[in-house]
């Protein structure tokens, strides 16, 4: 191969190399450079603990009787109280709730013992523990259902037209339905309804010693504020 031919081949190779380098550089200029993504905010750790503060209406069933007195009946006052509940989430769906609050009830004779008027008054401490299922498919709206056990303590009992009044502490079953509507990750509003099946026995002295059953079976209707830690 003569010198002229060699020079031509070298020049052609150099031109080709320059063309390829230029195309690569152009492609590099046209390719957008990925900028580092801004640091995403760290999600707050989800705590299993939650509290609620509610205003609660305690609406009792007006029913009961004094043993041995036909047609006897009882009625009770409805009350409105503040209430605190504490919830622990085992999973996103399963939780346990303990409600704490205290109230009072006046007890009146009705039916054939209506002439007794106000029999007396008692304070009531009804701690209630429920196991709940929370539905998580509705965004900020979080309904739940629950069932559990109540143990009601009656204290500071005071007879009015009864010389003595003693309402026995008692267990009762509890059913529950409600929902939270979460405004943000931590805060929400709550509406809750519970039915307590509670029928304690009592002893009283109304000129003679009597006993019977107070069929309270109250509805607990509450609304308030939720805070999830």
DOSELO-161890 format. One record per residue (C-alpha): x, y, z; residue in three letters. Coordinates in steps of 0.2 Angstrom, whole numbers, padded with zeros to 4 digits, always signed. Each point is the difference from the previous one (the first is absolute). Layout:
DOSELO-161890
XYZALA...
***
This chain:
DOSELO-161890
+0000+0000+0000UNK+0007+0017-0005UNK+0003+0014+0011UNK-0014+0011-0007UNK-0013-0014+0002UNK+0006-0003+0018UNK-0002+0019+0004UNK-0018+0000-0008UNK-0005-0015+0011UNK+0007+0008+0016UNK-0009+0016-0004UNK-0016-0009-0003UNK+0002-0010+0016UNK+0004+0016+0010UNK-0016+0009-0008UNK-0011-0015+0005UNK+0007+0000+0018UNK-0003+0019+0001UNK-0018-0002-0007UNK-0004-0014+0013UNK+0007+0010+0014UNK-0010+0015-0005UNK-0016-0010-0001UNK+0003-0008+0017UNK+0003+0017+0007UNK-0016+0007-0008UNK-0010-0014+0007UNK+0008+0003+0017UNK-0005+0018-0001UNK-0018-0005-0004UNK-0002-0013+0014UNK-0008+0009+0015UNK+0011-0002+0015UNK-0010-0008+0015UNK+0001+0012+0014UNK+0001-0008+0018UNK-0018-0001+0007UNK-0003+0011+0014UNK+0000-0009+0017UNK-0017-0007+0003UNK-0007+0004+0017UNK+0002-0014+0012UNK-0017-0008+0004UNK-0004+0001+0019UNK+0001-0016+0009UNK-0017-0007+0002UNK-0004-0003+0019UNK-0012-0013+0005UNK-0007+0012+0014UNK-0015+0011-0003UNK-0011+0010+0012UNK-0017+0008-0001UNK-0009+0013+0010UNK-0019-0001-0002UNK-0015+0008+0007UNK-0011-0015+0004UNK-0019-0002+0003UNK-0005-0014+0011UNK-0018-0005-0004UNK-0007-0014+0011UNK-0014-0012-0004UNK-0014+0004+0013UNK-0004-0017+0006UNK+0002-0011+0016UNK-0010-0007+0014UNK+0000-0003+0019UNK-0002-0019+0004UNK-0017-0005+0007UNK-0009+0017-0005UNK-0011-0003-0015UNK+0000+0014-0013UNK+0016+0008+0007UNK+0011+0010-0011UNK+0016+0011+0000UNK+0006+0015-0010UNK+0017+0009+0000UNK+0007+0017-0005UNK+0010+0002-0016UNK+0016+0009+0002UNK+0013+0009-0011UNK+0019-0001+0005UNK+0017+0001-0007UNK+0009-0016-0004UNK+0017-0006-0004UNK+0005-0015-0010UNK+0016-0008-0004UNK+0003-0011-0016UNK+0014-0012-0004UNK+0002-0006-0018UNK+0007-0018-0001UNK-0001+0002-0019UNK-0008+0013-0012UNK-0016-0009+0002UNK-0001-0007+0017UNK+0000+0011+0016UNK-0005-0001+0018UNK-0009+0015+0008UNK-0002+0004+0018UNK-0012+0014+0005UNK+0001+0009+0017UNK-0013+0012+0007UNK-0012+0001+0015UNK-0018+0006+0001UNK-0015-0001+0012UNK-0018-0006-0001UNK-0015+0005+0010UNK-0012-0015+0003UNK-0019+0002+0000UNK-0014-0012+0005UNK-0012-0002-0014UNK-0016-0011-0003UNK-0007-0006+0016UNK+0014+0008+0010UNK-0001+0017-0008UNK-0005+0007+0017UNK+0018-0003+0006UNK+0005+0014-0012UNK+0019+0002+0000UNK+0007-0016+0008UNK+0018+0006+0000UNK+0016+0005-0010UNK+0016-0009-0004UNK+0016+0004-0009UNK+0005-0012-0014UNK+0018-0005-0006UNK-0002-0010-0016UNK+0017-0005-0007UNK-0003-0009-0017UNK+0012-0009-0010UNK-0004-0004-0018UNK+0010-0009-0014UNK-0003+0009-0016UNK+0001-0003-0019UNK+0005+0016-0010UNK-0004+0001-0018UNK+0015+0009-0010UNK-0007+0001-0018UNK-0008+0017+0001UNK+0014+0012+0002UNK-0002+0013+0013UNK-0017-0008+0005UNK+0004-0015+0012UNK-0015-0009+0007UNK+0001-0014+0012UNK-0010-0013+0010UNK+0003-0007+0017UNK-0006-0012+0013UNK+0006-0003+0018UNK-0003+0000+0019UNK-0005+0013+0012UNK+0002+0000+0019UNK-0011+0013+0009UNK+0005+0006+0018UNK-0014+0009+0010UNK+0006+0011+0013UNK-0005+0015+0012UNK-0018-0007+0000UNK-0012+0011+0009UNK-0018-0004+0005UNK-0013+0013-0002UNK-0017-0008+0004UNK+0010-0016+0003UNK+0008-0001+0017UNK+0014-0010-0009UNK+0005-0004-0018UNK+0013-0012-0006UNK+0002-0004-0018UNK+0011-0015-0003UNK+0015+0002-0012UNK-0003-0010-0016UNK+0008-0006-0016UNK-0009+0004-0017UNK+0003-0003-0018UNK+0004+0014-0012UNK-0003+0003-0019UNK+0007+0015-0009UNK+0000+0009-0017UNK+0008+0016-0005UNK+0012+0009-0011UNK+0015+0012+0000UNK+0002+0013-0014UNK+0019+0005+0000UNK+0004+0018-0004UNK+0019-0004-0001UNK+0012-0014+0005UNK-0004+0003+0019UNK-0016+0010+0002UNK-0018-0005-0003UNK-0018+0001+0005UNK-0009-0015+0007UNK-0018-0006+0002UNK-0004-0016+0010UNK-0015-0010+0007UNK+0001-0014+0013UNK-0014-0011+0007UNK+0004-0007+0017UNK-0011-0015+0006UNK+0000+0004+0019UNK-0013-0006+0012UNK+0007+0001+0018UNK-0009-0007+0015UNK-0004+0012+0015UNK-0005+0000+0018UNK-0009+0015+0008UNK-0010+0004+0016UNK-0017+0009-0004UNK-0008-0003+0017UNK+0004-0019-0003UNK+0015-0008-0007UNK-0003-0003-0019UNK+0011-0006-0015UNK-0002-0001-0018UNK+0009+0003-0017UNK+0004+0017-0008UNK-0001-0002-0019UNK+0011+0014-0005UNK+0006-0006-0017UNK+0007+0017-0005UNK+0004+0007-0017UNK+0017+0010+0000UNK-0001+0013-0014UNK+0016+0010-0002UNK+0009+0013-0011UNK+0017+0007+0002UNK+0018+0002-0006UNK+0013-0013-0005UNK+0018+0001+0002UNK+0012-0014-0007UNK+0018+0001+0006UNK
***
